[in-house]
Amino acid sequence: MVQAVINLNEREARVLNIVKGKFGLKNKSEAINLIIDEYEQEFLELKLKPEFVKRLEKLEKQKGIPFKNIAELRKIIGE
């Protein structure tokens, strides 16, 4: 675990106390961790473009090619 000393102004400390109380957290450290987790999910996670999602949905609906083993698959695709 990494420890850090941070400087907060009065407003920022008040916001941490509100988050701490709203979610029933034990201390400001847990409030900071919660805020970081929420930020990560909202802003840092990769979002797929709508066009790509539509292509994936279209591919999921297509019927696959049946084969019994790798040799048969290679024969079908011409390898």
PyMOL commands that place a pseudoatom at each C-alpha (Angstrom):
pseudoatom trace, name=CA, resn=MET, resi=1, chain=A, elem=C, hetatm=0, pos=[0.000, 0.000, 0.000]
pseudoatom trace, name=CA, resn=VAL, resi=2, chain=A, elem=C, hetatm=0, pos=[1.265, 3.444, -0.900]
pseudoatom trace, name=CA, resn=GLN, resi=3, chain=A, elem=C, hetatm=0, pos=[0.805, 6.254, 1.590]
pseudoatom trace, name=CA, resn=ALA, resi=4, chain=A, elem=C, hetatm=0, pos=[0.557, 9.882, 0.563]
pseudoatom trace, name=CA, resn=VAL, resi=5, chain=A, elem=C, hetatm=0, pos=[0.258, 13.188, 2.328]
pseudoatom trace, name=CA, resn=ILE, resi=6, chain=A, elem=C, hetatm=0, pos=[-2.189, 15.435, 0.503]
pseudoatom trace, name=CA, resn=ASN, resi=7, chain=A, elem=C, hetatm=0, pos=[-3.209, 19.027, 1.039]
pseudoatom trace, name=CA, resn=LEU, resi=8, chain=A, elem=C, hetatm=0, pos=[-6.924, 19.757, 0.789]
pseudoatom trace, name=CA, resn=ASN, resi=9, chain=A, elem=C, hetatm=0, pos=[-8.680, 23.056, 1.002]
pseudoatom trace, name=CA, resn=GLU, resi=10, chain=A, elem=C, hetatm=0, pos=[-11.819, 23.391, 3.130]
pseudoatom trace, name=CA, resn=ARG, resi=11, chain=A, elem=C, hetatm=0, pos=[-14.195, 22.674, 0.238]
pseudoatom trace, name=CA, resn=GLU, resi=12, chain=A, elem=C, hetatm=0, pos=[-12.368, 19.509, -0.822]
pseudoatom trace, name=CA, resn=ALA, resi=13, chain=A, elem=C, hetatm=0, pos=[-12.299, 18.216, 2.756]
pseudoatom trace, name=CA, resn=ARG, resi=14, chain=A, elem=C, hetatm=0, pos=[-16.041, 18.894, 3.030]
pseudoatom trace, name=CA, resn=VAL, resi=15, chain=A, elem=C, hetatm=0, pos=[-16.691, 16.940, -0.177]
pseudoatom trace, name=CA, resn=LEU, resi=16, chain=A, elem=C, hetatm=0, pos=[-14.691, 13.999, 1.194]
pseudoatom trace, name=CA, resn=ASN, resi=17, chain=A, elem=C, hetatm=0, pos=[-16.718, 14.092, 4.405]
pseudoatom trace, name=CA, resn=ILE, resi=18, chain=A, elem=C, hetatm=0, pos=[-19.959, 14.082, 2.391]
pseudoatom trace, name=CA, resn=VAL, resi=19, chain=A, elem=C, hetatm=0, pos=[-18.788, 11.081, 0.326]
pseudoatom trace, name=CA, resn=LYS, resi=20, chain=A, elem=C, hetatm=0, pos=[-17.649, 9.339, 3.506]
pseudoatom trace, name=CA, resn=GLY, resi=21, chain=A, elem=C, hetatm=0, pos=[-21.037, 9.856, 5.158]
pseudoatom trace, name=CA, resn=LYS, resi=22, chain=A, elem=C, hetatm=0, pos=[-23.144, 9.071, 2.101]
pseudoatom trace, name=CA, resn=PHE, resi=23, chain=A, elem=C, hetatm=0, pos=[-21.494, 5.703, 1.519]
pseudoatom trace, name=CA, resn=GLY, resi=24, chain=A, elem=C, hetatm=0, pos=[-20.918, 4.807, 5.186]
pseudoatom trace, name=CA, resn=LEU, resi=25, chain=A, elem=C, hetatm=0, pos=[-17.142, 4.758, 4.907]
pseudoatom trace, name=CA, resn=LYS, resi=26, chain=A, elem=C, hetatm=0, pos=[-14.829, 4.629, 7.918]
pseudoatom trace, name=CA, resn=ASN, resi=27, chain=A, elem=C, hetatm=0, pos=[-12.352, 7.337, 6.910]
pseudoatom trace, name=CA, resn=LYS, resi=28, chain=A, elem=C, hetatm=0, pos=[-11.325, 9.829, 4.233]
pseudoatom trace, name=CA, resn=SER, resi=29, chain=A, elem=C, hetatm=0, pos=[-8.893, 7.331, 2.750]
pseudoatom trace, name=CA, resn=GLU, resi=30, chain=A, elem=C, hetatm=0, pos=[-11.804, 5.035, 1.836]
pseudoatom trace, name=CA, resn=ALA, resi=31, chain=A, elem=C, hetatm=0, pos=[-13.638, 8.043, 0.379]
pseudoatom trace, name=CA, resn=ILE, resi=32, chain=A, elem=C, hetatm=0, pos=[-10.643, 8.908, -1.804]
pseudoatom trace, name=CA, resn=ASN, resi=33, chain=A, elem=C, hetatm=0, pos=[-10.391, 5.275, -2.962]
pseudoatom trace, name=CA, resn=LEU, resi=34, chain=A, elem=C, hetatm=0, pos=[-14.080, 5.273, -3.880]
pseudoatom trace, name=CA, resn=ILE, resi=35, chain=A, elem=C, hetatm=0, pos=[-13.728, 8.502, -5.854]
pseudoatom trace, name=CA, resn=ILE, resi=36, chain=A, elem=C, hetatm=0, pos=[-10.695, 7.111, -7.701]
pseudoatom trace, name=CA, resn=ASP, resi=37, chain=A, elem=C, hetatm=0, pos=[-12.536, 3.872, -8.555]
pseudoatom trace, name=CA, resn=GLU, resi=38, chain=A, elem=C, hetatm=0, pos=[-15.524, 5.828, -9.897]
pseudoatom trace, name=CA, resn=TYR, resi=39, chain=A, elem=C, hetatm=0, pos=[-13.248, 8.088, -11.952]
pseudoatom trace, name=CA, resn=GLU, resi=40, chain=A, elem=C, hetatm=0, pos=[-11.473, 5.078, -13.418]
pseudoatom trace, name=CA, resn=GLN, resi=41, chain=A, elem=C, hetatm=0, pos=[-14.728, 3.410, -14.475]
pseudoatom trace, name=CA, resn=GLU, resi=42, chain=A, elem=C, hetatm=0, pos=[-16.207, 6.586, -15.929]
pseudoatom trace, name=CA, resn=PHE, resi=43, chain=A, elem=C, hetatm=0, pos=[-13.257, 8.147, -17.718]
pseudoatom trace, name=CA, resn=LEU, resi=44, chain=A, elem=C, hetatm=0, pos=[-10.450, 5.648, -18.152]
pseudoatom trace, name=CA, resn=GLU, resi=45, chain=A, elem=C, hetatm=0, pos=[-12.217, 2.505, -19.330]
pseudoatom trace, name=CA, resn=LEU, resi=46, chain=A, elem=C, hetatm=0, pos=[-12.096, 1.879, -23.046]
pseudoatom trace, name=CA, resn=LYS, resi=47, chain=A, elem=C, hetatm=0, pos=[-15.419, 2.574, -24.712]
pseudoatom trace, name=CA, resn=LEU, resi=48, chain=A, elem=C, hetatm=0, pos=[-16.286, 0.891, -28.001]
pseudoatom trace, name=CA, resn=LYS, resi=49, chain=A, elem=C, hetatm=0, pos=[-17.478, 2.979, -30.909]
pseudoatom trace, name=CA, resn=PRO, resi=50, chain=A, elem=C, hetatm=0, pos=[-21.169, 2.411, -31.766]
pseudoatom trace, name=CA, resn=GLU, resi=51, chain=A, elem=C, hetatm=0, pos=[-20.244, 1.353, -35.321]
pseudoatom trace, name=CA, resn=PHE, resi=52, chain=A, elem=C, hetatm=0, pos=[-17.980, -1.375, -33.964]
pseudoatom trace, name=CA, resn=VAL, resi=53, chain=A, elem=C, hetatm=0, pos=[-20.673, -2.617, -31.573]
pseudoatom trace, name=CA, resn=LYS, resi=54, chain=A, elem=C, hetatm=0, pos=[-23.126, -2.866, -34.501]
pseudoatom trace, name=CA, resn=ARG, resi=55, chain=A, elem=C, hetatm=0, pos=[-20.566, -4.870, -36.515]
pseudoatom trace, name=CA, resn=LEU, resi=56, chain=A, elem=C, hetatm=0, pos=[-20.063, -7.238, -33.576]
pseudoatom trace, name=CA, resn=GLU, resi=57, chain=A, elem=C, hetatm=0, pos=[-23.813, -7.738, -33.177]
pseudoatom trace, name=CA, resn=LYS, resi=58, chain=A, elem=C, hetatm=0, pos=[-24.115, -8.481, -36.898]
pseudoatom trace, name=CA, resn=LEU, resi=59, chain=A, elem=C, hetatm=0, pos=[-21.274, -11.019, -36.705]
pseudoatom trace, name=CA, resn=GLU, resi=60, chain=A, elem=C, hetatm=0, pos=[-22.873, -12.734, -33.696]
pseudoatom trace, name=CA, resn=LYS, resi=61, chain=A, elem=C, hetatm=0, pos=[-26.029, -13.355, -35.747]
pseudoatom trace, name=CA, resn=GLN, resi=62, chain=A, elem=C, hetatm=0, pos=[-24.159, -15.031, -38.617]
pseudoatom trace, name=CA, resn=LYS, resi=63, chain=A, elem=C, hetatm=0, pos=[-24.179, -18.798, -38.861]
pseudoatom trace, name=CA, resn=GLY, resi=64, chain=A, elem=C, hetatm=0, pos=[-20.785, -20.457, -38.402]
pseudoatom trace, name=CA, resn=ILE, resi=65, chain=A, elem=C, hetatm=0, pos=[-19.117, -23.051, -40.598]
pseudoatom trace, name=CA, resn=PRO, resi=66, chain=A, elem=C, hetatm=0, pos=[-19.334, -26.539, -39.078]
pseudoatom trace, name=CA, resn=PHE, resi=67, chain=A, elem=C, hetatm=0, pos=[-16.183, -28.700, -39.061]
pseudoatom trace, name=CA, resn=LYS, resi=68, chain=A, elem=C, hetatm=0, pos=[-15.125, -31.841, -37.227]
pseudoatom trace, name=CA, resn=ASN, resi=69, chain=A, elem=C, hetatm=0, pos=[-11.408, -31.197, -36.771]
pseudoatom trace, name=CA, resn=ILE, resi=70, chain=A, elem=C, hetatm=0, pos=[-8.601, -28.832, -37.716]
pseudoatom trace, name=CA, resn=ALA, resi=71, chain=A, elem=C, hetatm=0, pos=[-7.730, -30.751, -40.842]
pseudoatom trace, name=CA, resn=GLU, resi=72, chain=A, elem=C, hetatm=0, pos=[-11.288, -30.383, -42.141]
pseudoatom trace, name=CA, resn=LEU, resi=73, chain=A, elem=C, hetatm=0, pos=[-11.271, -26.657, -41.317]
pseudoatom trace, name=CA, resn=ARG, resi=74, chain=A, elem=C, hetatm=0, pos=[-7.993, -26.184, -43.193]
pseudoatom trace, name=CA, resn=LYS, resi=75, chain=A, elem=C, hetatm=0, pos=[-9.513, -27.968, -46.194]
pseudoatom trace, name=CA, resn=ILE, resi=76, chain=A, elem=C, hetatm=0, pos=[-12.584, -25.682, -46.093]
pseudoatom trace, name=CA, resn=ILE, resi=77, chain=A, elem=C, hetatm=0, pos=[-10.560, -22.442, -45.909]
pseudoatom trace, name=CA, resn=GLY, resi=78, chain=A, elem=C, hetatm=0, pos=[-8.062, -23.655, -48.517]
pseudoatom trace, name=CA, resn=GLU, resi=79, chain=A, elem=C, hetatm=0, pos=[-4.855, -23.894, -46.507]
for i in range(1, 79): cmd.bond("trace and resi %d" % i, "trace and resi %d" % (i + 1))
show_as sticks, trace
zoom trace
